[in-house]
Amino acid sequence: MDKRLDARELNSEFWDFFNANCDNDYGPCLRSFLTSLLKENATNITSIVLFGGLVRDGAPIPGWSDIDLLVIFRKILHRNAQRLAVLIDQTQAEYGVCIDLTQIDGEALLDPLLLANCYNSEILNALAMRTNVSTVIYGTLPRVYIPSDHEKMAARFYIDHTIALFRRYLIEHVYRVGSQEHYGRNVARVTRWLFSIIRASLRLFDIYVHPYEPSLEQVTVLFPEIDLSVPYALLVLRKNPETIRVDYALFHSIERFLQEYVTHVLREATKSHLTKA
């Protein structure tokens, strides 16, 4: 692959990431995917944002870290969705790295009347461009204004939606016959959801921190009455995935924790909002 071709197109932020991850699968995987994506959509992409754990953590955790990308198309219907799906499949098969692709129509993003109806917490979080949360690796991000109250409402929607996804995932994947071979993958998926719910809940109190330990530290300050032994146990597994063993009691405890946590925190957030109003 001709690196000079990539260098003319990709921002220095990409090369910072690539140089830090060229010795693992994540740097080459992202470069390969972006090169093909931009070749296919040479004039139809405004910008590409890398966000999530790869920006935050610095080093990926193999098998746990996904490549989270936000792609802003000038006209989303002009991209070939079928070829894009094939490209993702081929890239993931070659490198063994999951690519999570969020797509936005640039015209809708620049229309205030349409942006006002966007309550996708993942998109709004990436567009906020907070330090160590997201970075533009191609093009220039359009100027958009997202009020704090808008982000808070999106966080509420995210919590509600993710809890529903989590419960569906338990039935459709975790507890199905034959799922033991995917047990480690299930633990990783549920761990990411649990901590993303905690992080989103903290936004309701104007606290914008990273997930995992930083989020738990803030929860301890806000709600010392909440038992955090379950999320801390998941942190141990995240740092030592080789120690994961099949134990479905873990998922029972996760579901119980999330039910109690979300119920308590949303009630407190609603009380706080009503008091300020």
Stockholm file with secondary structure:
# STOCKHOLM 1.0

chainA/1-277         MDKRLDARELNSEFWDFFNANCDNDYGPCLRSFLTSLLKENATNITSIVLFGGLVRDGAPIPGWSDIDLLVIFRKILHRNAQRLAVLIDQTQAEYGVCIDLTQIDGEALLDPLLLANCYNSEILNALAMRTNVSTVIYGTLPRVYIPSDHEKMAARFYIDHTIALFRRYLIEHVYRVGSQEHYGRNVARVTRWLFSIIRASLRLFDIYVHPYEPSLEQVTVLFPEIDLSVPYALLVLRKNPETIRVDYALFHSIERFLQEYVTHVLREATKSHLTKA
#=GR chainA/1-277 SS CCHHHHHHHBCHHHHHHHHHHTTSSHHHHHHHHHHHHHHHTTTTEEEEEEESHHHHSSSCCTTTCCEEEEEEESSGGGSCHHHHHHHHHHHHHHHCCCEEEEEEEHHHHTCHHHHTTCCCHHHHHHHTCCTTTEEEEEECCCCCCCCHHHHHHHHHHHHHHHHHHHHHHIIIIITSTTGGGGHHHHHHHHHHHHHHHHHHHHHTTTCCCCSSHHHHHHHHHHCTTSCCHHHHHHHHHHHCGGGCCCCTHHHHHHHHHHHHHHHHHHHHHHHHHHHHC
#=GC SS_cons         CCHHHHHHHBCHHHHHHHHHHTTSSHHHHHHHHHHHHHHHTTTTEEEEEEESHHHHSSSCCTTTCCEEEEEEESSGGGSCHHHHHHHHHHHHHHHCCCEEEEEEEHHHHTCHHHHTTCCCHHHHHHHTCCTTTEEEEEECCCCCCCCHHHHHHHHHHHHHHHHHHHHHHIIIIITSTTGGGGHHHHHHHHHHHHHHHHHHHHHTTTCCCCSSHHHHHHHHHHCTTSCCHHHHHHHHHHHCGGGCCCCTHHHHHHHHHHHHHHHHHHHHHHHHHHHHC
//
